[in-house]
Amino acid sequence: MLLVFALTVYLDGVPTEPKTYWQDLNRCMYFAKTIRRQNYFPPNKKYNSPEVAANCLPVYVSKDIRVWK
């Protein structure tokens, strides 16, 4: 078993599949932040977008699961 970070994307509060698994928390958080920011507009202002959310949670997976670096 490997300890990795699962990137979960939520659409309207419902988690989507498949999840991606990351070896590095910082890398996982980079993609989670990018996903959360994609619906912000206009460019000079930021608004919350509750329809799209993402987070990284530590999980154990088997060694045959693909893990991104």
PDB file of N, CA, C, O and CB in Angstrom:
ATOM      1  N   MET A   1       0.845  -1.178   0.000  1.00  0.00           N
ATOM      2  CA  MET A   1       0.000   0.000   0.000  1.00  0.00           C
ATOM      3  C   MET A   1       0.895   1.248   0.000  1.00  0.00           C
ATOM      4  O   MET A   1       1.931   1.299   0.664  1.00  0.00           O
ATOM      5  CB  MET A   1      -0.964  -0.006   1.229  1.00  0.00           C
ATOM      6  N   LEU A   2       0.457   2.242  -0.766  1.00  0.00           N
ATOM      7  CA  LEU A   2       1.185   3.501  -0.869  1.00  0.00           C
ATOM      8  C   LEU A   2       0.315   4.636  -0.339  1.00  0.00           C
ATOM      9  O   LEU A   2      -0.891   4.669  -0.586  1.00  0.00           O
ATOM     10  CB  LEU A   2       1.612   3.774  -2.333  1.00  0.00           C
ATOM     11  N   LEU A   3       0.927   5.559   0.384  1.00  0.00           N
ATOM     12  CA  LEU A   3       0.214   6.755   0.821  1.00  0.00           C
ATOM     13  C   LEU A   3       0.380   7.807  -0.263  1.00  0.00           C
ATOM     14  O   LEU A   3       1.500   8.227  -0.557  1.00  0.00           O
ATOM     15  CB  LEU A   3       0.742   7.273   2.209  1.00  0.00           C
ATOM     16  N   VAL A   4      -0.735   8.238  -0.865  1.00  0.00           N
ATOM     17  CA  VAL A   4      -0.736   9.234  -1.930  1.00  0.00           C
ATOM     18  C   VAL A   4      -1.848  10.241  -1.645  1.00  0.00           C
ATOM     19  O   VAL A   4      -2.540  10.146  -0.631  1.00  0.00           O
ATOM     20  CB  VAL A   4      -0.925   8.566  -3.334  1.00  0.00           C
ATOM     21  N   PHE A   5      -2.012  11.205  -2.553  1.00  0.00           N
ATOM     22  CA  PHE A   5      -3.049  12.227  -2.399  1.00  0.00           C
ATOM     23  C   PHE A   5      -4.025  12.114  -3.556  1.00  0.00           C
ATOM     24  O   PHE A   5      -3.632  12.162  -4.722  1.00  0.00           O
ATOM     25  CB  PHE A   5      -2.431  13.656  -2.337  1.00  0.00           C
ATOM     26  N   ALA A   6      -5.290  11.964  -3.227  1.00  0.00           N
ATOM     27  CA  ALA A   6      -6.339  11.805  -4.233  1.00  0.00           C
ATOM     28  C   ALA A   6      -6.927  13.164  -4.563  1.00  0.00           C
ATOM     29  O   ALA A   6      -7.438  13.859  -3.684  1.00  0.00           O
ATOM     30  CB  ALA A   6      -7.443  10.837  -3.739  1.00  0.00           C
ATOM     31  N   LEU A   7      -6.855  13.541  -5.836  1.00  0.00           N
ATOM     32  CA  LEU A   7      -7.477  14.768  -6.309  1.00  0.00           C
ATOM     33  C   LEU A   7      -8.909  14.440  -6.682  1.00  0.00           C
ATOM     34  O   LEU A   7      -9.159  13.673  -7.613  1.00  0.00           O
ATOM     35  CB  LEU A   7      -6.698  15.382  -7.518  1.00  0.00           C
ATOM     36  N   THR A   8      -9.842  15.020  -5.959  1.00  0.00           N
ATOM     37  CA  THR A   8     -11.261  14.799  -6.198  1.00  0.00           C
ATOM     38  C   THR A   8     -11.876  16.090  -6.693  1.00  0.00           C
ATOM     39  O   THR A   8     -11.700  17.140  -6.075  1.00  0.00           O
ATOM     40  CB  THR A   8     -11.978  14.298  -4.919  1.00  0.00           C
ATOM     41  N   VAL A   9     -12.596  16.024  -7.800  1.00  0.00           N
ATOM     42  CA  VAL A   9     -13.291  17.174  -8.373  1.00  0.00           C
ATOM     43  C   VAL A   9     -14.778  17.015  -8.076  1.00  0.00           C
ATOM     44  O   VAL A   9     -15.345  15.936  -8.245  1.00  0.00           O
ATOM     45  CB  VAL A   9     -13.027  17.296  -9.919  1.00  0.00           C
ATOM     46  N   TYR A  10     -15.400  18.103  -7.633  1.00  0.00           N
ATOM     47  CA  TYR A  10     -16.825  18.107  -7.313  1.00  0.00           C
ATOM     48  C   TYR A  10     -17.562  19.016  -8.290  1.00  0.00           C
ATOM     49  O   TYR A  10     -17.154  20.155  -8.517  1.00  0.00           O
ATOM     50  CB  TYR A  10     -17.065  18.566  -5.849  1.00  0.00           C
ATOM     51  N   LEU A  11     -18.640  18.510  -8.862  1.00  0.00           N
ATOM     52  CA  LEU A  11     -19.511  19.306  -9.710  1.00  0.00           C
ATOM     53  C   LEU A  11     -20.863  19.394  -9.035  1.00  0.00           C
ATOM     54  O   LEU A  11     -21.523  18.377  -8.821  1.00  0.00           O
ATOM     55  CB  LEU A  11     -19.632  18.699 -11.139  1.00  0.00           C
ATOM     56  N   ASP A  12     -21.278  20.605  -8.698  1.00  0.00           N
ATOM     57  CA  ASP A  12     -22.514  20.833  -7.950  1.00  0.00           C
ATOM     58  C   ASP A  12     -22.553  20.020  -6.670  1.00  0.00           C
ATOM     59  O   ASP A  12     -23.606  19.517  -6.278  1.00  0.00           O
ATOM     60  CB  ASP A  12     -23.719  20.497  -8.809  1.00  0.00           C
ATOM     61  N   GLY A  13     -21.397  19.889  -6.013  1.00  0.00           N
ATOM     62  CA  GLY A  13     -21.310  19.196  -4.737  1.00  0.00           C
ATOM     63  C   GLY A  13     -21.211  17.683  -4.827  1.00  0.00           C
ATOM     64  O   GLY A  13     -21.156  17.009  -3.798  1.00  0.00           O
ATOM     65  N   VAL A  14     -21.186  17.134  -6.040  1.00  0.00           N
ATOM     66  CA  VAL A  14     -21.127  15.688  -6.223  1.00  0.00           C
ATOM     67  C   VAL A  14     -19.725  15.309  -6.717  1.00  0.00           C
ATOM     68  O   VAL A  14     -19.277  15.835  -7.736  1.00  0.00           O
ATOM     69  CB  VAL A  14     -22.227  15.205  -7.230  1.00  0.00           C
ATOM     70  N   PRO A  15     -19.024  14.410  -6.017  1.00  0.00           N
ATOM     71  CA  PRO A  15     -17.686  14.015  -6.472  1.00  0.00           C
ATOM     72  C   PRO A  15     -17.746  13.268  -7.800  1.00  0.00           C
ATOM     73  O   PRO A  15     -18.631  12.441  -8.021  1.00  0.00           O
ATOM     74  CB  PRO A  15     -17.001  13.144  -5.416  1.00  0.00           C
ATOM     75  N   THR A  16     -16.796  13.570  -8.677  1.00  0.00           N
ATOM     76  CA  THR A  16     -16.748  12.921  -9.985  1.00  0.00           C
ATOM     77  C   THR A  16     -15.716  11.800  -9.978  1.00  0.00           C
ATOM     78  O   THR A  16     -14.828  11.769  -9.126  1.00  0.00           O
ATOM     79  CB  THR A  16     -16.421  13.946 -11.090  1.00  0.00           C
ATOM     80  N   GLU A  17     -15.835  10.909 -10.901  1.00  0.00           N
ATOM     81  CA  GLU A  17     -14.880   9.818 -11.087  1.00  0.00           C
ATOM     82  C   GLU A  17     -14.307   9.938 -12.483  1.00  0.00           C
ATOM     83  O   GLU A  17     -14.995  10.486 -13.345  1.00  0.00           O
ATOM     84  CB  GLU A  17     -15.549   8.418 -10.869  1.00  0.00           C
ATOM     85  N   PRO A  18     -13.141   9.485 -12.770  1.00  0.00           N
ATOM     86  CA  PRO A  18     -12.197   8.868 -11.851  1.00  0.00           C
ATOM     87  C   PRO A  18     -11.371   9.921 -11.110  1.00  0.00           C
ATOM     88  O   PRO A  18     -11.214  11.049 -11.578  1.00  0.00           O
ATOM     89  CB  PRO A  18     -11.277   7.914 -12.605  1.00  0.00           C
ATOM     90  N   LYS A  19     -10.859   9.539  -9.972  1.00  0.00           N
ATOM     91  CA  LYS A  19      -9.952  10.392  -9.218  1.00  0.00           C
ATOM     92  C   LYS A  19      -8.553  10.197  -9.772  1.00  0.00           C
ATOM     93  O   LYS A  19      -8.238   9.156 -10.349  1.00  0.00           O
ATOM     94  CB  LYS A  19     -10.004  10.074  -7.692  1.00  0.00           C
ATOM     95  N   THR A  20      -7.715  11.216  -9.589  1.00  0.00           N
ATOM     96  CA  THR A  20      -6.303  11.046  -9.934  1.00  0.00           C
ATOM     97  C   THR A  20      -5.518  11.006  -8.635  1.00  0.00           C
ATOM     98  O   THR A  20      -5.908  11.620  -7.642  1.00  0.00           O
ATOM     99  CB  THR A  20      -5.788  12.197 -10.877  1.00  0.00           C
ATOM    100  N   TYR A  21      -4.415  10.284  -8.652  1.00  0.00           N
ATOM    101  CA  TYR A  21      -3.608  10.093  -7.446  1.00  0.00           C
ATOM    102  C   TYR A  21      -2.230  10.697  -7.674  1.00  0.00           C
ATOM    103  O   TYR A  21      -1.612  10.500  -8.719  1.00  0.00           O
ATOM    104  CB  TYR A  21      -3.495   8.582  -7.076  1.00  0.00           C
ATOM    105  N   TRP A  22      -1.762  11.440  -6.670  1.00  0.00           N
ATOM    106  CA  TRP A  22      -0.517  12.194  -6.773  1.00  0.00           C
ATOM    107  C   TRP A  22       0.427  11.825  -5.653  1.00  0.00           C
ATOM    108  O   TRP A  22       0.023  11.653  -4.503  1.00  0.00           O
ATOM    109  CB  TRP A  22      -0.791  13.689  -6.755  1.00  0.00           C
ATOM    110  N   GLN A  23       1.704  11.707  -6.014  1.00  0.00           N
ATOM    111  CA  GLN A  23       2.739  11.391  -5.039  1.00  0.00           C
ATOM    112  C   GLN A  23       3.055  12.611  -4.163  1.00  0.00           C
ATOM    113  O   GLN A  23       3.362  12.466  -2.980  1.00  0.00           O
ATOM    114  CB  GLN A  23       4.011  10.901  -5.752  1.00  0.00           C
ATOM    115  N   ASP A  24       2.979  13.801  -4.744  1.00  0.00           N
ATOM    116  CA  ASP A  24       3.376  15.037  -4.074  1.00  0.00           C
ATOM    117  C   ASP A  24       2.150  15.896  -3.779  1.00  0.00           C
ATOM    118  O   ASP A  24       1.379  16.202  -4.687  1.00  0.00           O
ATOM    119  CB  ASP A  24       4.386  15.822  -4.934  1.00  0.00           C
ATOM    120  N   LEU A  25       1.965  16.283  -2.532  1.00  0.00           N
ATOM    121  CA  LEU A  25       0.817  17.111  -2.146  1.00  0.00           C
ATOM    122  C   LEU A  25       0.842  18.465  -2.843  1.00  0.00           C
ATOM    123  O   LEU A  25      -0.206  18.952  -3.267  1.00  0.00           O
ATOM    124  CB  LEU A  25       0.793  17.310  -0.631  1.00  0.00           C
ATOM    125  N   ASN A  26       2.001  19.079  -2.972  1.00  0.00           N
ATOM    126  CA  ASN A  26       2.078  20.390  -3.624  1.00  0.00           C
ATOM    127  C   ASN A  26       1.612  20.323  -5.075  1.00  0.00           C
ATOM    128  O   ASN A  26       0.932  21.231  -5.554  1.00  0.00           O
ATOM    129  CB  ASN A  26       3.507  20.929  -3.562  1.00  0.00           C
ATOM    130  N   ARG A  27       1.970  19.273  -5.758  1.00  0.00           N
ATOM    131  CA  ARG A  27       1.549  19.108  -7.152  1.00  0.00           C
ATOM    132  C   ARG A  27       0.036  18.891  -7.238  1.00  0.00           C
ATOM    133  O   ARG A  27      -0.624  19.441  -8.119  1.00  0.00           O
ATOM    134  CB  ARG A  27       2.296  17.923  -7.805  1.00  0.00           C
ATOM    135  N   CYS A  28      -0.497  18.103  -6.338  1.00  0.00           N
ATOM    136  CA  CYS A  28      -1.937  17.866  -6.287  1.00  0.00           C
ATOM    137  C   CYS A  28      -2.689  19.172  -6.013  1.00  0.00           C
ATOM    138  O   CYS A  28      -3.700  19.462  -6.652  1.00  0.00           O
ATOM    139  CB  CYS A  28      -2.271  16.818  -5.207  1.00  0.00           C
ATOM    140  N   MET A  29      -2.185  19.947  -5.060  1.00  0.00           N
ATOM    141  CA  MET A  29      -2.823  21.227  -4.715  1.00  0.00           C
ATOM    142  C   MET A  29      -2.762  22.224  -5.867  1.00  0.00           C
ATOM    143  O   MET A  29      -3.679  23.028  -6.040  1.00  0.00           O
ATOM    144  CB  MET A  29      -2.160  21.832  -3.480  1.00  0.00           C
ATOM    145  N   TYR A  30      -1.693  22.178  -6.653  1.00  0.00           N
ATOM    146  CA  TYR A  30      -1.596  23.052  -7.829  1.00  0.00           C
ATOM    147  C   TYR A  30      -2.775  22.805  -8.771  1.00  0.00           C
ATOM    148  O   TYR A  30      -3.417  23.752  -9.227  1.00  0.00           O
ATOM    149  CB  TYR A  30      -0.255  22.822  -8.573  1.00  0.00           C
ATOM    150  N   PHE A  31      -3.056  21.549  -9.058  1.00  0.00           N
ATOM    151  CA  PHE A  31      -4.152  21.224  -9.964  1.00  0.00           C
ATOM    152  C   PHE A  31      -5.509  21.509  -9.325  1.00  0.00           C
ATOM    153  O   PHE A  31      -6.433  21.942 -10.013  1.00  0.00           O
ATOM    154  CB  PHE A  31      -4.072  19.762 -10.385  1.00  0.00           C
ATOM    155  N   ALA A  32      -5.639  21.274  -8.032  1.00  0.00           N
ATOM    156  CA  ALA A  32      -6.898  21.580  -7.347  1.00  0.00           C
ATOM    157  C   ALA A  32      -7.193  23.080  -7.412  1.00  0.00           C
ATOM    158  O   ALA A  32      -8.330  23.473  -7.672  1.00  0.00           O
ATOM    159  CB  ALA A  32      -6.842  21.109  -5.874  1.00  0.00           C
ATOM    160  N   LYS A  33      -6.189  23.914  -7.180  1.00  0.00           N
ATOM    161  CA  LYS A  33      -6.371  25.372  -7.254  1.00  0.00           C
ATOM    162  C   LYS A  33      -6.700  25.807  -8.673  1.00  0.00           C
ATOM    163  O   LYS A  33      -7.553  26.671  -8.878  1.00  0.00           O
ATOM    164  CB  LYS A  33      -5.111  26.102  -6.763  1.00  0.00           C
ATOM    165  N   THR A  34      -6.031  25.217  -9.649  1.00  0.00           N
ATOM    166  CA  THR A  34      -6.297  25.568 -11.046  1.00  0.00           C
ATOM    167  C   THR A  34      -7.728  25.224 -11.432  1.00  0.00           C
ATOM    168  O   THR A  34      -8.388  26.003 -12.119  1.00  0.00           O
ATOM    169  CB  THR A  34      -5.315  24.849 -11.976  1.00  0.00           C
ATOM    170  N   ILE A  35      -8.206  24.078 -11.003  1.00  0.00           N
ATOM    171  CA  ILE A  35      -9.587  23.682 -11.300  1.00  0.00           C
ATOM    172  C   ILE A  35     -10.573  24.639 -10.650  1.00  0.00           C
ATOM    173  O   ILE A  35     -11.556  25.033 -11.277  1.00  0.00           O
ATOM    174  CB  ILE A  35      -9.854  22.245 -10.824  1.00  0.00           C
ATOM    175  N   ARG A  36     -10.326  25.020  -9.401  1.00  0.00           N
ATOM    176  CA  ARG A  36     -11.235  25.930  -8.707  1.00  0.00           C
ATOM    177  C   ARG A  36     -11.260  27.311  -9.346  1.00  0.00           C
ATOM    178  O   ARG A  36     -12.298  27.972  -9.327  1.00  0.00           O
ATOM    179  CB  ARG A  36     -10.841  26.048  -7.249  1.00  0.00           C
ATOM    180  N   ARG A  37     -10.162  27.756  -9.902  1.00  0.00           N
ATOM    181  CA  ARG A  37     -10.064  29.101 -10.478  1.00  0.00           C
ATOM    182  C   ARG A  37     -10.540  29.198 -11.920  1.00  0.00           C
ATOM    183  O   ARG A  37     -10.667  30.309 -12.436  1.00  0.00           O
ATOM    184  CB  ARG A  37      -8.652  29.570 -10.405  1.00  0.00           C
ATOM    185  N   GLN A  38     -10.804  28.106 -12.578  1.00  0.00           N
ATOM    186  CA  GLN A  38     -11.100  28.160 -14.003  1.00  0.00           C
ATOM    187  C   GLN A  38     -12.378  28.917 -14.340  1.00  0.00           C
ATOM    188  O   GLN A  38     -12.505  29.410 -15.460  1.00  0.00           O
ATOM    189  CB  GLN A  38     -11.194  26.778 -14.540  1.00  0.00           C
ATOM    190  N   ASN A  39     -13.316  29.026 -13.428  1.00  0.00           N
ATOM    191  CA  ASN A  39     -14.575  29.701 -13.724  1.00  0.00           C
ATOM    192  C   ASN A  39     -14.622  31.143 -13.225  1.00  0.00           C
ATOM    193  O   ASN A  39     -15.686  31.762 -13.233  1.00  0.00           O
ATOM    194  CB  ASN A  39     -15.709  28.930 -13.124  1.00  0.00           C
ATOM    195  N   TYR A  40     -13.495  31.679 -12.794  1.00  0.00           N
ATOM    196  CA  TYR A  40     -13.481  33.058 -12.318  1.00  0.00           C
ATOM    197  C   TYR A  40     -13.524  34.014 -13.492  1.00  0.00           C
ATOM    198  O   TYR A  40     -12.840  33.811 -14.495  1.00  0.00           O
ATOM    199  CB  TYR A  40     -12.241  33.327 -11.454  1.00  0.00           C
ATOM    200  N   PHE A  41     -14.335  35.065 -13.363  1.00  0.00           N
ATOM    201  CA  PHE A  41     -14.386  36.115 -14.379  1.00  0.00           C
ATOM    202  C   PHE A  41     -15.003  37.338 -13.750  1.00  0.00           C
ATOM    203  O   PHE A  41     -15.740  37.178 -12.777  1.00  0.00           O
ATOM    204  CB  PHE A  41     -15.191  35.666 -15.637  1.00  0.00           C
ATOM    205  N   PRO A  42     -14.769  38.539 -14.217  1.00  0.00           N
ATOM    206  CA  PRO A  42     -13.804  38.950 -15.229  1.00  0.00           C
ATOM    207  C   PRO A  42     -12.377  38.781 -14.724  1.00  0.00           C
ATOM    208  O   PRO A  42     -12.168  38.474 -13.550  1.00  0.00           O
ATOM    209  CB  PRO A  42     -14.049  40.400 -15.639  1.00  0.00           C
ATOM    210  N   PRO A  43     -11.377  38.980 -15.612  1.00  0.00           N
ATOM    211  CA  PRO A  43      -9.999  38.674 -15.233  1.00  0.00           C
ATOM    212  C   PRO A  43      -9.457  39.463 -14.045  1.00  0.00           C
ATOM    213  O   PRO A  43      -8.577  38.975 -13.337  1.00  0.00           O
ATOM    214  CB  PRO A  43      -9.121  38.907 -16.391  1.00  0.00           C
ATOM    215  N   ASN A  44      -9.960  40.661 -13.816  1.00  0.00           N
ATOM    216  CA  ASN A  44      -9.415  41.471 -12.727  1.00  0.00           C
ATOM    217  C   ASN A  44     -10.151  41.281 -11.406  1.00  0.00           C
ATOM    218  O   ASN A  44      -9.772  41.898 -10.411  1.00  0.00           O
ATOM    219  CB  ASN A  44      -9.452  42.921 -13.110  1.00  0.00           C
ATOM    220  N   LYS A  45     -11.180  40.457 -11.362  1.00  0.00           N
ATOM    221  CA  LYS A  45     -11.915  40.182 -10.131  1.00  0.00           C
ATOM    222  C   LYS A  45     -12.076  38.685  -9.966  1.00  0.00           C
ATOM    223  O   LYS A  45     -12.136  37.946 -10.949  1.00  0.00           O
ATOM    224  CB  LYS A  45     -13.294  40.879 -10.136  1.00  0.00           C
ATOM    225  N   LYS A  46     -12.145  38.239  -8.720  1.00  0.00           N
ATOM    226  CA  LYS A  46     -12.319  36.813  -8.452  1.00  0.00           C
ATOM    227  C   LYS A  46     -13.651  36.593  -7.743  1.00  0.00           C
ATOM    228  O   LYS A  46     -13.992  37.305  -6.799  1.00  0.00           O
ATOM    229  CB  LYS A  46     -11.143  36.258  -7.599  1.00  0.00           C
ATOM    230  N   TYR A  47     -14.378  35.620  -8.203  1.00  0.00           N
ATOM    231  CA  TYR A  47     -15.648  35.252  -7.604  1.00  0.00           C
ATOM    232  C   TYR A  47     -15.594  33.792  -7.191  1.00  0.00           C
ATOM    233  O   TYR A  47     -14.920  32.981  -7.827  1.00  0.00           O
ATOM    234  CB  TYR A  47     -16.820  35.508  -8.579  1.00  0.00           C
ATOM    235  N   ASN A  48     -16.297  33.467  -6.138  1.00  0.00           N
ATOM    236  CA  ASN A  48     -16.401  32.064  -5.745  1.00  0.00           C
ATOM    237  C   ASN A  48     -17.261  31.317  -6.755  1.00  0.00           C
ATOM    238  O   ASN A  48     -18.249  31.851  -7.260  1.00  0.00           O
ATOM    239  CB  ASN A  48     -16.992  31.929  -4.316  1.00  0.00           C
ATOM    240  N   SER A  49     -16.888  30.107  -7.039  1.00  0.00           N
ATOM    241  CA  SER A  49     -17.635  29.275  -7.966  1.00  0.00           C
ATOM    242  C   SER A  49     -18.034  27.990  -7.252  1.00  0.00           C
ATOM    243  O   SER A  49     -17.302  27.003  -7.320  1.00  0.00           O
ATOM    244  CB  SER A  49     -16.802  28.970  -9.245  1.00  0.00           C
ATOM    245  N   PRO A  50     -19.181  27.976  -6.566  1.00  0.00           N
ATOM    246  CA  PRO A  50     -19.559  26.794  -5.798  1.00  0.00           C
ATOM    247  C   PRO A  50     -19.895  25.582  -6.660  1.00  0.00           C
ATOM    248  O   PRO A  50     -19.979  24.468  -6.143  1.00  0.00           O
ATOM    249  CB  PRO A  50     -20.730  27.118  -4.931  1.00  0.00           C
ATOM    250  N   GLU A  51     -20.092  25.779  -7.982  1.00  0.00           N
ATOM    251  CA  GLU A  51     -20.444  24.652  -8.841  1.00  0.00           C
ATOM    252  C   GLU A  51     -19.260  23.716  -9.055  1.00  0.00           C
ATOM    253  O   GLU A  51     -19.443  22.513  -9.242  1.00  0.00           O
ATOM    254  CB  GLU A  51     -20.957  25.154 -10.184  1.00  0.00           C
ATOM    255  N   VAL A  52     -18.029  24.274  -9.028  1.00  0.00           N
ATOM    256  CA  VAL A  52     -16.834  23.478  -9.261  1.00  0.00           C
ATOM    257  C   VAL A  52     -15.913  23.596  -8.057  1.00  0.00           C
ATOM    258  O   VAL A  52     -15.544  24.702  -7.660  1.00  0.00           O
ATOM    259  CB  VAL A  52     -16.112  23.925 -10.554  1.00  0.00           C
ATOM    260  N   ALA A  53     -15.544  22.472  -7.482  1.00  0.00           N
ATOM    261  CA  ALA A  53     -14.630  22.457  -6.338  1.00  0.00           C
ATOM    262  C   ALA A  53     -13.650  21.309  -6.527  1.00  0.00           C
ATOM    263  O   ALA A  53     -13.903  20.377  -7.291  1.00  0.00           O
ATOM    264  CB  ALA A  53     -15.408  22.316  -4.982  1.00  0.00           C
ATOM    265  N   ALA A  54     -12.528  21.389  -5.821  1.00  0.00           N
ATOM    266  CA  ALA A  54     -11.529  20.320  -5.896  1.00  0.00           C
ATOM    267  C   ALA A  54     -10.738  20.312  -4.599  1.00  0.00           C
ATOM    268  O   ALA A  54     -10.510  21.357  -3.990  1.00  0.00           O
ATOM    269  CB  ALA A  54     -10.580  20.508  -7.127  1.00  0.00           C
ATOM    270  N   ASN A  55     -10.321  19.122  -4.184  1.00  0.00           N
ATOM    271  CA  ASN A  55      -9.467  19.013  -3.003  1.00  0.00           C
ATOM    272  C   ASN A  55      -8.574  17.788  -3.119  1.00  0.00           C
ATOM    273  O   ASN A  55      -8.781  16.916  -3.963  1.00  0.00           O
ATOM    274  CB  ASN A  55     -10.315  18.942  -1.717  1.00  0.00           C
ATOM    275  N   CYS A  56      -7.578  17.751  -2.246  1.00  0.00           N
ATOM    276  CA  CYS A  56      -6.629  16.643  -2.206  1.00  0.00           C
ATOM    277  C   CYS A  56      -6.682  16.009  -0.822  1.00  0.00           C
ATOM    278  O   CYS A  56      -6.509  16.687   0.191  1.00  0.00           O
ATOM    279  CB  CYS A  56      -5.183  17.124  -2.546  1.00  0.00           C
ATOM    280  N   LEU A  57      -6.920  14.717  -0.789  1.00  0.00           N
ATOM    281  CA  LEU A  57      -7.005  14.005   0.481  1.00  0.00           C
ATOM    282  C   LEU A  57      -6.010  12.853   0.499  1.00  0.00           C
ATOM    283  O   LEU A  57      -5.836  12.173  -0.512  1.00  0.00           O
ATOM    284  CB  LEU A  57      -8.436  13.485   0.723  1.00  0.00           C
ATOM    285  N   PRO A  58      -5.356  12.625   1.635  1.00  0.00           N
ATOM    286  CA  PRO A  58      -4.439  11.486   1.715  1.00  0.00           C
ATOM    287  C   PRO A  58      -5.217  10.173   1.762  1.00  0.00           C
ATOM    288  O   PRO A  58      -6.183  10.025   2.511  1.00  0.00           O
ATOM    289  CB  PRO A  58      -3.527  11.611   2.953  1.00  0.00           C
ATOM    290  N   VAL A  59      -4.770   9.228   0.943  1.00  0.00           N
ATOM    291  CA  VAL A  59      -5.400   7.910   0.890  1.00  0.00           C
ATOM    292  C   VAL A  59      -4.321   6.852   0.665  1.00  0.00           C
ATOM    293  O   VAL A  59      -3.234   7.154   0.173  1.00  0.00           O
ATOM    294  CB  VAL A  59      -6.482   7.848  -0.234  1.00  0.00           C
ATOM    295  N   TYR A  60      -4.631   5.631   1.024  1.00  0.00           N
ATOM    296  CA  TYR A  60      -3.773   4.497   0.711  1.00  0.00           C
ATOM    297  C   TYR A  60      -4.326   3.815  -0.528  1.00  0.00           C
ATOM    298  O   TYR A  60      -5.528   3.570  -0.629  1.00  0.00           O
ATOM    299  CB  TYR A  60      -3.681   3.501   1.909  1.00  0.00           C
ATOM    300  N   VAL A  61      -3.435   3.506  -1.479  1.00  0.00           N
ATOM    301  CA  VAL A  61      -3.839   2.793  -2.690  1.00  0.00           C
ATOM    302  C   VAL A  61      -2.894   1.612  -2.893  1.00  0.00           C
ATOM    303  O   VAL A  61      -1.791   1.578  -2.347  1.00  0.00           O
ATOM    304  CB  VAL A  61      -3.831   3.740  -3.938  1.00  0.00           C
ATOM    305  N   SER A  62      -3.350   0.643  -3.694  1.00  0.00           N
ATOM    306  CA  SER A  62      -2.484  -0.495  -4.005  1.00  0.00           C
ATOM    307  C   SER A  62      -1.412  -0.067  -5.004  1.00  0.00           C
ATOM    308  O   SER A  62      -1.532   0.973  -5.653  1.00  0.00           O
ATOM    309  CB  SER A  62      -3.312  -1.684  -4.568  1.00  0.00           C
ATOM    310  N   LYS A  63      -0.389  -0.863  -5.115  1.00  0.00           N
ATOM    311  CA  LYS A  63       0.749  -0.508  -5.960  1.00  0.00           C
ATOM    312  C   LYS A  63       0.447  -0.565  -7.454  1.00  0.00           C
ATOM    313  O   LYS A  63       1.230  -0.059  -8.257  1.00  0.00           O
ATOM    314  CB  LYS A  63       1.896  -1.416  -5.657  1.00  0.00           C
ATOM    315  N   ASP A  64      -0.675  -1.173  -7.841  1.00  0.00           N
ATOM    316  CA  ASP A  64      -1.005  -1.241  -9.254  1.00  0.00           C
ATOM    317  C   ASP A  64      -1.801  -0.035  -9.749  1.00  0.00           C
ATOM    318  O   ASP A  64      -2.130   0.022 -10.933  1.00  0.00           O
ATOM    319  CB  ASP A  64      -1.775  -2.493  -9.527  1.00  0.00           C
ATOM    320  N   ILE A  65      -2.118   0.918  -8.895  1.00  0.00           N
ATOM    321  CA  ILE A  65      -2.808   2.154  -9.275  1.00  0.00           C
ATOM    322  C   ILE A  65      -1.804   3.150  -9.829  1.00  0.00           C
ATOM    323  O   ILE A  65      -0.702   3.280  -9.296  1.00  0.00           O
ATOM    324  CB  ILE A  65      -3.564   2.762  -8.067  1.00  0.00           C
ATOM    325  N   ARG A  66      -2.175   3.864 -10.905  1.00  0.00           N
ATOM    326  CA  ARG A  66      -1.270   4.856 -11.481  1.00  0.00           C
ATOM    327  C   ARG A  66      -1.197   6.075 -10.566  1.00  0.00           C
ATOM    328  O   ARG A  66      -2.220   6.647 -10.188  1.00  0.00           O
ATOM    329  CB  ARG A  66      -1.733   5.268 -12.904  1.00  0.00           C
ATOM    330  N   VAL A  67       0.023   6.461 -10.218  1.00  0.00           N
ATOM    331  CA  VAL A  67       0.269   7.615  -9.351  1.00  0.00           C
ATOM    332  C   VAL A  67       1.123   8.609 -10.124  1.00  0.00           C
ATOM    333  O   VAL A  67       2.199   8.270 -10.616  1.00  0.00           O
ATOM    334  CB  VAL A  67       0.968   7.191  -8.008  1.00  0.00           C
ATOM    335  N   TRP A  68       0.632   9.836 -10.223  1.00  0.00           N
ATOM    336  CA  TRP A  68       1.338  10.899 -10.937  1.00  0.00           C
ATOM    337  C   TRP A  68       2.380  11.535 -10.036  1.00  0.00           C
ATOM    338  O   TRP A  68       2.198  11.623  -8.822  1.00  0.00           O
ATOM    339  CB  TRP A  68       0.353  11.962 -11.447  1.00  0.00           C
ATOM    340  N   LYS A  69       3.469  11.976 -10.639  1.00  0.00           N
ATOM    341  CA  LYS A  69       4.509  12.666  -9.888  1.00  0.00           C
ATOM    342  C   LYS A  69       4.274  14.124 -10.000  1.00  0.00           C
ATOM    343  O   LYS A  69       5.033  14.916  -9.442  1.00  0.00           O
ATOM    344  CB  LYS A  69       5.910  12.304 -10.378  1.00  0.00           C
TER     345      LYS A  69
END
